[in-house]
Amino acid sequence: MSNSRIMTSILFLCILIGCSSHPLFDSNKRSISSSTRDLNKRKSCSQLVTSVLNKVQYKKRSPFKKRHPLSLGQILKRRAALKEKYSHFVDSTKEFNTKAHVPIRGKAKMVLNPEDGFLSKIMMIRKAEATIDLTYYIFKNDNSGKALLHELRLAIKRGVKVRIMYDGLGSVTDAPYLKALTSLRGGFIRDAKGNLTKERAQADAVVFNPLFNISTHVRNWYRMSKNLFLDEADKYPIIAVSMNRRSHDKILMIDALSPENSMAMIGGRNMSDHYYGFSTDGSKTFQDAEMIIKNITHQGEDSTVSNVLNDYYNKIFYYLANKRIERFIFLMTKKRARREYKEMREGARYLFEENDVTSARMAEMQEGNYLDEGFDEGLISITNELQNVTKTKAFLNPLGKHNRRNGDSLVDRFRSEMEKSTNTIDIISPYLWLSDEEISFLKKWAAEDPQRRVRLITSSVNTSDNMVAQAMVDGIFGPKLAEELKDSPVADQIKLYSYGRMDDEDLDGSTAYGTLHAKFTVTDGHTPLVGTSNLDPRSRNLNTEIAVAVDDIAPDSGIASEINSSLDHYVENATEWGSPEWQAIRDHKNNRIKVGLIKFYSKVIDFFGLIPAI
């Protein structure tokens, strides 16, 4: 019998026998009942109800059902504990170094093949022993997303802690699949010595700066109101929040605090089928690049463990404008969670059992010890644009003194790599944009030696996934660069290429070029900077971005060989910007609508001065 029914029955009995404040009476004899002659044992109805309810044995409740409400004291106690626990994360996104971190001696490996990019992630998750941390700008619930979630679910069941984050604009969704994962209680976690603890593994998932971030604005209003009555030292910090500030990061990290097992993967690929060649709807495969890094965690003499990438992940994960998935208003029932788990298994089954090509490649990678072999040693630096989250006057004066400089800035590292180069500079980005200062530098750098070469590779009308960004390239940056190089003695040393040619299948040809999405820079043929930044104004001033720089590696290293082969491939399959073939592609009948949009967007961007926001 439920608690409410017990309560109702007792109260009804009390009313019948008149026991609200008197001893029990025998209803027939109108005298004191023999069972209650001892007045010291008399109870009021409220006491009787309390004593009965205290004897009710509460069953263990399912995590999918409403929990027994806490008392006010318990609630306040929990809130105080949480406030203390997260107090040092209040200004997490503002806590970046003004000086660059010292590079770490570690190992790195390039991943250019899209299928290998996904299978590497699966192998890393299966290898994890303690923690898994990941974030993607786009996280779709398609076959690749489901298969990855399935692997995360298995990791949780074996006792691995999981943290997941996705951007609130890149993935506009109610995320029932992630809420199902956060409802899972997994195996027992092991301590640093490998012993089982009493804590169970689970997933913690957040949305970075949700698109309609009403709760954060309310919190800011509340804090500003309280600050009116507080001393300066006691004032609450105001959360820097804007719809324009996005997390464009793509990170997978396992065992972040283990000097022996730590490993991470950073690059341009999001979590969606067309980034890995798994699309079943005819979507183009994205051409991209990622880097796997190892041995980036170090333990000092005082037993403290340092990991620069883990520190960065903590800052964006605990950004106060984020929203936890389990606080979403939709209910996650056990039935719905089981349905989500089933779909995760089906996605994994499709890729690893029904897809012969993928399953064969996975077996090949496992046999070849893909996560252990083929790495190059070098000095690894983690660069980022964390300062963009809290930057003020991002459009008017982003580099002003009112904004602190980030010592690990990705753009600053990009510029320093160009300054150190002696022979070649190769830059590839789908939404490529260089400032006037950077163009002037390239001209001056090339003029110092006629043997120096600069190759700038970007997308074309047929290999771009964003016509607004392409308008920036073809309608503004391309003409500006052409004007700068017109009649210049270094015009033959600096070339801008558009990936894709006339034989593209979009132009009734036979070649599938896919969509250009790779973002990396290589100087002197063997010093790469691989990451998420498109080097466009948005990446420079608004988004959080991340990249891996690898220095001090041999010119004949595996990384240098792979990245130079990739660059040669892009140049061979590209047209020089402004050339007759480039113009013929734009004039093709199949591109009339796209080119029309590009011309329109270019005029709008130029007229309203929207370059900083694109």
C-alpha positions as CSV (number, residue, x, y, z in Angstrom):
1,M,0.0,0.0,0.0
2,S,1.4,3.4,-0.9
3,N,2.2,6.1,1.7
4,S,-0.7,8.3,0.6
5,R,-3.2,5.5,1.0
6,I,-1.9,4.7,4.5
7,M,-2.2,8.4,5.5
8,T,-5.7,8.6,4.2
9,S,-6.8,5.4,6.0
10,I,-5.4,6.5,9.3
11,L,-6.9,10.0,9.2
12,F,-10.3,8.5,8.2
13,L,-10.1,6.1,11.2
14,C,-9.2,9.0,13.5
15,I,-12.2,11.0,12.4
16,L,-14.5,8.0,13.0
17,I,-13.4,7.3,16.5
18,G,-12.7,10.9,17.6
19,C,-9.1,10.5,18.5
20,S,-7.9,13.9,17.5
21,S,-7.0,14.9,21.1
22,H,-8.5,12.2,23.3
23,P,-7.8,8.5,24.2
24,L,-9.3,5.8,22.0
25,F,-12.9,4.9,23.0
26,D,-14.9,1.7,22.5
27,S,-17.6,2.8,20.1
28,N,-20.2,0.3,21.4
29,K,-19.8,0.7,25.2
30,R,-18.9,4.4,25.1
31,S,-16.2,3.7,27.7
32,I,-12.5,3.6,27.7
33,S,-11.2,0.7,25.6
34,S,-9.3,-2.0,27.6
35,S,-6.5,-1.7,25.1
36,T,-5.8,1.9,26.1
37,R,-6.3,2.0,29.9
38,D,-2.8,3.2,30.4
39,L,-3.1,7.0,29.9
40,N,0.7,7.4,29.6
41,K,0.4,5.5,26.3
42,R,-2.3,7.6,24.7
43,K,-1.4,9.2,21.3
44,S,-3.0,12.0,19.3
45,C,-3.9,11.2,15.7
46,S,-0.9,13.3,14.4
47,Q,1.4,11.2,16.6
48,L,-0.2,8.0,15.5
49,V,0.1,9.0,11.8
50,T,3.8,9.9,12.3
51,S,4.6,6.6,14.1
52,V,2.9,4.6,11.3
53,L,4.7,6.4,8.5
54,N,8.0,6.1,10.2
55,K,7.6,2.3,10.1
56,V,7.0,2.3,6.3
57,Q,9.9,0.7,4.5
58,Y,10.7,2.8,1.5
59,K,11.9,0.9,-1.5
60,K,15.0,1.9,-3.4
61,R,13.9,4.3,-6.0
62,S,14.8,4.1,-9.7
63,P,17.0,7.0,-11.0
64,F,14.2,7.6,-13.6
65,K,11.5,8.3,-11.0
66,K,11.0,11.4,-8.9
67,R,13.2,11.2,-5.8
68,H,11.8,11.6,-2.3
69,P,11.9,15.4,-1.6
70,L,14.7,16.7,0.6
71,S,14.0,18.8,3.7
72,L,14.9,22.5,3.6
73,G,17.9,21.9,5.8
74,Q,19.2,19.2,3.5
75,I,18.7,21.4,0.5
76,L,20.6,24.3,2.1
77,K,23.4,22.0,3.2
78,R,23.8,20.5,-0.3
79,R,23.7,24.0,-1.9
80,A,26.4,25.2,0.5
81,A,28.6,22.1,-0.3
82,L,28.2,22.6,-4.1
83,K,29.0,26.3,-3.7
84,E,32.2,25.4,-1.9
85,K,33.1,22.7,-4.4
86,Y,32.7,24.9,-7.5
87,S,33.9,28.2,-6.0
88,H,37.2,28.0,-7.8
89,F,35.5,27.6,-11.1
90,V,33.7,31.0,-10.9
91,D,36.1,32.8,-13.2
92,S,37.4,29.7,-15.0
93,T,37.4,31.2,-18.5
94,K,39.3,34.2,-17.2
95,E,42.1,32.2,-15.8
96,F,44.5,32.0,-18.7
97,N,48.2,32.6,-18.7
98,T,49.6,35.8,-20.0
99,K,52.8,33.9,-20.9
100,A,52.9,30.8,-23.0
101,H,53.3,27.4,-21.4
102,V,56.6,25.6,-21.9
103,P,56.3,23.0,-24.7
104,I,56.1,19.4,-23.6
105,R,58.3,16.6,-24.9
106,G,55.8,14.1,-26.2
107,K,54.7,12.0,-29.2
108,A,52.4,13.0,-32.1
109,K,50.7,11.4,-35.1
110,M,48.7,12.9,-38.0
111,V,45.4,11.4,-38.9
112,L,44.2,12.5,-42.4
113,N,42.0,9.6,-43.5
114,P,38.4,10.3,-42.4
115,E,37.6,6.6,-41.5
116,D,40.8,6.3,-39.4
117,G,39.8,9.5,-37.6
118,F,36.6,7.8,-36.3
119,L,38.1,4.4,-35.6
120,S,41.0,6.0,-33.7
121,K,38.5,7.6,-31.4
122,I,36.8,4.3,-30.8
123,M,40.1,2.6,-30.0
124,M,41.0,5.4,-27.6
125,I,37.7,5.1,-25.7
126,R,38.2,1.3,-25.4
127,K,41.7,1.9,-24.1
128,A,40.6,4.4,-21.4
129,E,41.0,3.2,-17.8
130,A,39.9,6.1,-15.6
131,T,38.5,9.1,-17.5
132,I,37.2,10.2,-20.9
133,D,36.7,13.9,-21.7
134,L,35.3,15.1,-25.0
135,T,33.8,18.1,-26.7
136,Y,32.6,18.8,-30.2
137,Y,31.0,21.8,-31.9
138,I,28.6,19.5,-33.6
139,F,27.4,16.2,-32.1
140,K,24.8,14.4,-34.1
141,N,22.8,11.4,-33.2
142,D,23.6,9.5,-36.4
143,N,25.4,6.2,-36.8
144,S,28.8,7.6,-35.9
145,G,27.3,9.5,-32.9
146,K,25.4,6.5,-31.7
147,A,28.4,4.2,-32.1
148,L,30.6,6.6,-30.1
149,L,27.9,6.8,-27.4
150,H,27.7,3.1,-27.3
151,E,31.4,2.8,-26.6
152,L,31.1,5.5,-23.9
153,R,28.3,3.5,-22.3
154,L,30.5,0.4,-22.2
155,A,33.3,2.5,-20.7
156,I,31.0,3.8,-17.9
157,K,29.8,0.2,-17.2
158,R,33.4,-0.8,-16.6
159,G,34.1,2.1,-14.2
160,V,35.3,5.0,-16.4
161,K,34.2,8.6,-15.6
162,V,32.9,10.5,-18.7
163,R,32.5,14.2,-19.4
164,I,30.8,15.4,-22.6
165,M,30.2,18.8,-24.0
166,Y,28.8,20.2,-27.2
167,D,28.1,23.8,-28.4
168,G,24.6,25.2,-27.9
169,L,24.5,26.6,-31.5
170,G,26.4,23.9,-33.4
171,S,24.1,21.2,-32.0
172,V,20.7,22.7,-31.4
173,T,18.9,19.7,-29.9
174,D,17.2,18.5,-26.7
175,A,19.8,15.7,-26.5
176,P,17.7,12.8,-25.2
177,Y,20.6,10.4,-26.1
178,L,23.0,12.3,-23.8
179,K,20.4,12.5,-21.0
180,A,20.0,8.7,-21.2
181,L,23.7,8.4,-20.9
182,T,23.8,10.6,-17.8
183,S,21.1,8.4,-16.2
184,L,23.4,5.4,-16.3
185,R,25.2,4.3,-13.2
186,G,28.2,2.2,-14.2
187,G,30.8,0.1,-12.5
188,F,32.9,1.0,-9.5
189,I,35.7,3.4,-10.0
190,R,39.3,2.4,-9.2
191,D,41.6,4.7,-7.2
192,A,45.2,5.6,-8.2
193,K,46.5,2.3,-6.9
194,G,44.0,0.3,-9.0
195,N,41.7,-0.6,-6.0
196,L,38.0,-0.5,-6.4
197,T,36.2,2.3,-4.6
198,K,32.6,2.7,-3.5
199,E,32.0,5.4,-6.1
200,R,30.2,4.4,-9.4
201,A,31.1,5.8,-12.7
202,Q,28.7,8.0,-14.6
203,A,28.5,10.6,-17.4
204,D,28.4,14.4,-16.8
205,A,27.2,16.3,-19.9
206,V,26.8,20.0,-20.5
207,V,25.8,22.4,-23.3
208,F,28.2,25.2,-23.9
209,N,26.4,28.5,-23.7
210,P,22.9,27.4,-24.9
211,L,21.5,29.5,-27.7
212,F,18.6,30.9,-25.5
213,N,20.6,31.3,-22.3
214,I,17.8,32.8,-20.2
215,S,18.8,31.3,-16.9
216,T,22.3,32.8,-17.2
217,H,20.9,36.3,-17.9
218,V,18.6,35.9,-14.9
219,R,21.5,34.9,-12.7
220,N,23.5,38.0,-13.9
221,W,20.6,40.3,-13.1
222,Y,20.3,38.7,-9.6
223,R,24.0,39.1,-9.0
224,M,24.1,42.7,-10.2
225,S,21.2,43.4,-7.8
226,K,23.0,41.9,-4.8
227,N,26.3,43.6,-5.7
228,L,24.6,47.0,-5.1
229,F,24.7,46.2,-1.4
230,L,28.1,44.5,-1.1
231,D,31.6,45.7,-0.7
232,E,33.9,45.5,-3.7
233,A,35.8,42.5,-2.4
234,D,32.6,40.5,-1.7
235,K,30.8,41.2,-5.0
236,Y,29.7,38.3,-7.2
237,P,31.4,38.0,-10.6
238,I,29.2,38.8,-13.6
239,I,29.1,36.0,-16.1
240,A,30.4,37.0,-19.5
241,V,27.8,35.6,-21.8
242,S,26.9,36.4,-25.4
243,M,25.1,34.5,-28.1
244,N,28.1,35.0,-30.4
245,R,30.6,33.3,-28.1
246,R,30.8,29.6,-29.2
247,S,33.0,26.6,-28.4
248,H,34.4,25.5,-31.7
249,D,36.7,23.0,-30.0
250,K,37.0,19.3,-31.0
251,I,38.8,17.3,-28.3
252,L,38.9,13.7,-27.2
253,M,41.1,13.0,-24.2
254,I,41.5,9.8,-22.2
255,D,43.1,9.2,-18.7
256,A,44.1,12.9,-18.5
257,L,45.8,12.5,-15.2
258,S,47.8,9.4,-15.9
259,P,51.4,10.0,-17.0
260,E,51.5,6.5,-18.5
261,N,48.2,6.3,-20.4
262,S,47.2,9.9,-21.2
263,M,46.3,10.5,-24.9
264,A,44.3,13.1,-26.8
265,M,43.0,13.8,-30.3
266,I,42.5,17.3,-31.6
267,G,41.5,18.5,-35.1
268,G,38.8,19.7,-37.3
269,R,36.4,16.8,-37.3
270,N,33.0,17.0,-35.5
271,M,30.9,14.1,-34.5
272,S,28.8,13.5,-37.6
273,D,28.7,10.8,-40.3
274,H,29.9,13.0,-43.2
275,Y,33.1,13.8,-41.3
276,Y,34.1,10.2,-41.5
277,G,32.6,9.0,-44.8
278,F,29.7,7.2,-43.3
279,S,26.8,9.2,-44.8
280,T,24.0,7.2,-46.3
281,D,22.1,10.2,-47.8
282,G,24.7,11.1,-50.4
283,S,26.3,13.9,-48.4
284,K,29.9,14.8,-49.3
285,T,32.7,13.5,-47.2
286,F,34.6,16.3,-45.4
287,Q,38.4,16.5,-46.0
288,D,40.0,17.2,-42.7
289,A,43.0,16.7,-40.4
290,E,43.5,15.6,-36.8
291,M,46.5,15.0,-34.5
292,I,46.9,12.3,-31.8
293,I,49.2,13.3,-29.0
294,K,50.6,11.1,-26.2
295,N,52.8,11.6,-23.0
296,I,51.6,15.1,-22.4
297,T,50.8,14.4,-18.7
298,H,53.7,14.8,-16.2
299,Q,54.1,14.1,-12.5
300,G,56.3,16.5,-10.5
301,E,58.5,15.7,-7.5
302,D,55.7,16.9,-5.2
303,S,53.3,14.3,-6.7
304,T,51.3,16.9,-8.5
305,V,50.1,16.0,-11.9
306,S,50.1,18.6,-14.7
307,N,48.3,18.4,-18.0
308,V,47.8,21.7,-20.0
309,L,45.1,20.3,-22.2
310,N,43.1,19.0,-19.1
311,D,43.4,22.4,-17.5
312,Y,41.9,24.0,-20.7
313,Y,39.1,21.5,-20.9
314,N,38.2,22.2,-17.2
315,K,37.9,25.9,-17.9
316,I,35.5,25.5,-20.8
317,F,33.5,22.7,-19.2
318,Y,32.8,24.6,-16.0
319,Y,32.1,27.9,-17.8
320,L,29.2,29.3,-15.7
321,A,27.0,30.0,-18.8
322,N,26.9,26.2,-19.6
323,K,23.8,24.1,-18.9
324,R,23.9,20.6,-17.5
325,I,22.0,18.0,-19.6
326,E,20.2,16.4,-16.7
327,R,18.5,19.8,-15.9
328,F,16.7,19.8,-19.2
329,I,12.9,19.8,-18.6
330,F,12.0,16.7,-20.6
331,L,11.6,13.5,-18.6
332,M,13.9,10.6,-19.1
333,T,12.0,7.4,-18.3
334,K,13.5,4.0,-18.0
335,K,11.6,3.0,-21.2
336,R,13.0,5.9,-23.2
337,A,16.5,5.3,-21.9
338,R,16.4,1.7,-23.0
339,R,15.2,2.9,-26.4
340,E,18.2,5.2,-26.6
341,Y,20.6,2.5,-25.5
342,K,19.1,0.2,-28.2
343,E,19.7,2.8,-30.9
344,M,23.3,3.2,-29.7
345,R,23.9,-0.5,-30.1
346,E,22.3,-0.5,-33.6
347,G,24.6,2.4,-34.7
348,A,27.6,0.4,-33.4
349,R,26.4,-2.8,-35.1
350,Y,26.0,-1.0,-38.4
351,L,29.5,0.3,-38.4
352,F,31.4,-2.6,-36.9
353,E,29.5,-5.6,-38.0
354,E,27.4,-4.8,-41.1
355,N,29.9,-2.5,-42.7
356,D,32.6,-4.9,-44.0
357,V,35.0,-2.1,-45.0
358,T,34.9,-0.4,-41.6
359,S,35.2,-3.7,-39.6
360,A,38.1,-4.8,-41.8
361,R,40.0,-1.5,-41.3
362,M,39.4,-1.7,-37.5
363,A,40.9,-5.2,-37.4
364,E,43.9,-3.9,-39.4
365,M,44.4,-0.9,-37.1
366,Q,44.2,-3.1,-34.0
367,E,46.7,-5.7,-35.4
368,G,49.1,-2.9,-36.4
369,N,48.9,-1.3,-32.9
370,Y,47.7,2.0,-34.4
371,L,47.7,3.8,-31.1
372,D,51.3,2.8,-30.3
373,E,53.1,2.7,-33.6
374,G,54.0,5.5,-36.1
375,F,54.4,8.3,-33.6
376,D,57.0,11.0,-33.9
377,E,58.7,12.6,-30.9
378,G,58.7,16.4,-30.6
379,L,57.9,19.5,-28.6
380,I,54.2,19.7,-28.2
381,S,52.3,23.0,-27.5
382,I,48.6,23.3,-26.8
383,T,47.4,26.7,-28.2
384,N,43.9,28.1,-27.7
385,E,41.7,31.2,-27.9
386,L,40.1,30.9,-24.4
387,Q,40.3,34.7,-24.0
388,N,37.5,35.1,-26.6
389,V,34.8,34.0,-24.2
390,T,35.4,37.0,-21.9
391,K,36.6,39.5,-24.5
392,T,34.9,42.9,-24.5
393,K,34.5,45.2,-27.6
394,A,35.2,42.1,-29.7
395,F,34.1,44.0,-32.9
396,L,35.4,47.5,-32.1
397,N,38.8,47.0,-30.4
398,P,39.5,43.3,-29.7
399,L,43.2,43.9,-29.1
400,G,42.8,46.8,-26.7
401,K,44.3,47.0,-23.2
402,H,40.9,46.2,-21.7
403,N,41.4,42.6,-22.9
404,R,44.1,40.5,-21.4
405,R,46.4,38.8,-23.9
406,N,46.5,35.0,-23.8
407,G,50.0,33.7,-23.8
408,D,48.9,30.5,-25.5
409,S,46.9,32.2,-28.2
410,L,46.5,30.1,-31.3
411,V,46.7,33.2,-33.7
412,D,49.9,34.4,-31.9
413,R,51.5,31.0,-32.4
414,F,50.4,31.0,-36.0
415,R,52.2,34.4,-36.5
416,S,55.3,33.3,-34.7
417,E,55.6,30.2,-36.8
418,M,55.5,32.3,-40.0
419,E,58.1,34.6,-38.6
420,K,60.5,31.7,-37.8
421,S,60.1,30.0,-41.2
422,T,63.0,30.2,-43.7
423,N,61.7,28.5,-46.8
424,T,58.0,27.7,-47.1
425,I,54.7,28.7,-45.6
426,D,51.6,26.5,-46.3
427,I,48.2,27.5,-44.9
428,I,45.0,25.6,-45.5
429,S,41.6,26.7,-44.3
430,P,38.1,26.5,-45.8
431,Y,37.2,30.0,-44.6
432,L,40.7,31.5,-45.0
433,W,41.1,35.1,-43.9
434,L,44.4,37.0,-43.4
435,S,44.7,40.5,-41.9
436,D,46.3,43.4,-43.8
437,E,49.2,43.1,-41.4
438,E,49.7,39.4,-42.2
439,I,49.5,40.0,-45.9
440,S,52.1,42.7,-45.6
441,F,54.3,40.4,-43.6
442,L,54.1,37.6,-46.3
443,K,55.1,40.1,-49.0
444,K,58.1,41.3,-47.0
445,W,59.1,37.8,-46.0
446,A,58.9,36.5,-49.7
447,A,60.9,39.6,-50.9
448,E,63.8,38.7,-48.7
449,D,64.5,35.5,-50.7
450,P,63.3,34.7,-54.2
451,Q,63.3,31.0,-53.4
452,R,60.7,31.4,-50.7
453,R,57.2,30.1,-51.4
454,V,53.7,30.7,-49.8
455,R,50.7,28.5,-50.7
456,L,47.3,29.5,-49.4
457,I,44.7,26.8,-50.0
458,T,41.0,27.4,-49.3
459,S,37.6,26.1,-50.5
460,S,35.8,26.8,-53.8
461,V,32.2,27.3,-54.7
462,N,31.8,23.5,-55.0
463,T,33.9,22.4,-52.0
464,S,32.6,24.8,-49.4
465,D,29.8,24.1,-46.9
466,N,29.1,27.7,-46.1
467,M,28.3,30.3,-48.8
468,V,28.5,33.2,-46.4
469,A,32.1,32.3,-45.5
470,Q,32.8,31.6,-49.2
471,A,31.6,35.1,-49.9
472,M,34.3,36.4,-47.6
473,V,36.9,34.4,-49.5
474,D,35.8,35.0,-53.1
475,G,34.2,38.4,-52.7
476,I,36.5,40.1,-50.2
477,F,39.8,38.3,-49.3
478,G,40.6,37.1,-52.8
479,P,40.2,40.5,-54.5
480,K,42.1,42.2,-51.7
481,L,45.1,39.8,-52.0
482,A,45.0,40.0,-55.8
483,E,45.2,43.8,-55.5
484,E,48.1,43.6,-53.1
485,L,50.0,41.3,-55.4
486,K,49.2,43.2,-58.6
487,D,52.5,44.2,-60.3
488,S,54.4,43.0,-57.2
489,P,57.8,41.3,-57.6
490,V,56.6,38.5,-55.2
491,A,53.4,37.7,-57.1
492,D,54.8,34.4,-58.3
493,Q,55.9,33.5,-54.8
494,I,52.5,33.9,-53.1
495,K,49.7,31.8,-54.5
496,L,46.0,31.5,-53.5
497,Y,44.3,28.2,-54.5
498,S,40.7,27.1,-54.5
499,Y,40.2,23.4,-53.9
500,G,38.3,21.7,-56.7
501,R,38.4,21.5,-60.5
502,M,36.1,21.4,-63.5
503,D,35.7,17.7,-63.4
504,D,33.8,17.9,-60.1
505,E,30.7,15.7,-60.0
506,D,28.7,18.8,-59.1
507,L,29.7,20.1,-62.6
508,D,28.7,16.9,-64.3
509,G,32.2,15.5,-64.0
510,S,33.4,12.2,-62.5
511,T,35.5,13.3,-59.5
512,A,34.1,13.6,-55.9
513,Y,36.3,16.2,-54.2
514,G,34.2,16.3,-51.1
515,T,34.1,19.3,-48.8
516,L,37.2,21.1,-47.6
517,H,37.3,21.4,-43.8
518,A,41.0,20.9,-42.9
519,K,42.7,23.6,-40.9
520,F,46.4,23.5,-40.5
521,T,49.6,25.4,-41.1
522,V,53.0,24.0,-42.0
523,T,56.2,26.0,-42.1
524,D,59.4,24.7,-43.7
525,G,57.7,21.5,-44.5
526,H,57.9,19.9,-41.1
527,T,56.5,22.2,-38.4
528,P,52.7,21.7,-38.3
529,L,50.0,23.6,-36.4
530,V,46.8,21.5,-36.6
531,G,43.5,22.5,-35.0
532,T,40.0,23.9,-35.2
533,S,40.6,27.6,-36.2
534,N,39.5,28.7,-39.6
535,L,41.7,31.8,-39.1
536,D,38.6,33.8,-40.1
537,P,37.5,36.8,-37.9
538,R,35.0,34.7,-36.0
539,S,37.7,32.2,-35.0
540,R,40.1,35.0,-34.1
541,N,37.7,37.1,-32.0
542,L,34.6,35.2,-30.9
543,N,35.0,31.4,-30.6
544,T,37.1,29.3,-28.3
545,E,39.5,27.3,-30.5
546,I,42.3,24.9,-29.9
547,A,45.3,23.6,-31.9
548,V,48.4,21.4,-31.5
549,A,51.8,22.7,-32.5
550,V,54.6,20.2,-33.0
551,D,58.2,21.5,-33.2
552,D,61.6,19.9,-33.2
553,I,60.7,17.0,-35.4
554,A,62.9,15.7,-38.3
555,P,62.1,16.9,-41.9
556,D,61.7,13.2,-42.9
557,S,59.4,12.3,-40.0
558,G,56.1,10.5,-40.5
559,I,54.2,13.7,-39.7
560,A,56.1,15.7,-42.3
561,S,55.7,13.1,-44.9
562,E,51.9,12.8,-44.4
563,I,51.2,16.5,-44.2
564,N,53.3,17.4,-47.3
565,S,51.6,14.6,-49.3
566,S,48.3,16.1,-48.2
567,L,49.3,19.6,-49.2
568,D,50.5,18.4,-52.6
569,H,47.2,16.6,-53.1
570,Y,45.2,19.7,-52.4
571,V,47.3,21.9,-54.7
572,E,47.2,19.3,-57.5
573,N,43.4,19.2,-57.2
574,A,42.9,23.0,-57.0
575,T,42.7,25.9,-59.3
576,E,44.6,29.1,-58.9
577,W,42.3,31.9,-57.7
578,G,41.4,34.2,-60.6
579,S,42.7,31.8,-63.3
580,P,40.6,31.0,-66.4
581,E,39.6,27.6,-65.0
582,W,38.6,29.2,-61.7
583,Q,36.4,31.6,-63.6
584,A,35.0,28.8,-65.8
585,I,33.9,26.9,-62.6
586,R,32.1,30.0,-61.4
587,D,30.4,30.5,-64.8
588,H,29.2,26.9,-65.0
589,K,25.4,26.7,-65.2
590,N,25.2,24.5,-62.1
591,N,26.8,27.2,-60.0
592,R,24.6,30.1,-60.9
593,I,22.6,30.1,-57.7
594,K,25.7,29.7,-55.5
595,V,27.6,32.4,-57.3
596,G,24.6,34.7,-57.1
597,L,24.4,34.2,-53.3
598,I,28.1,34.8,-52.9
599,K,27.9,38.1,-54.8
600,F,24.8,39.1,-52.7
601,Y,26.5,38.2,-49.4
602,S,29.7,40.0,-50.3
603,K,27.8,43.2,-50.9
604,V,25.9,42.9,-47.7
605,I,29.0,42.1,-45.7
606,D,30.9,45.0,-47.2
607,F,28.1,47.5,-46.9
608,F,27.3,46.8,-43.3
609,G,30.9,46.2,-42.2
610,L,30.1,42.7,-41.0
611,I,33.6,41.2,-41.5
612,P,34.3,40.8,-37.7
613,A,31.2,38.7,-37.2
614,I,31.6,36.3,-40.1
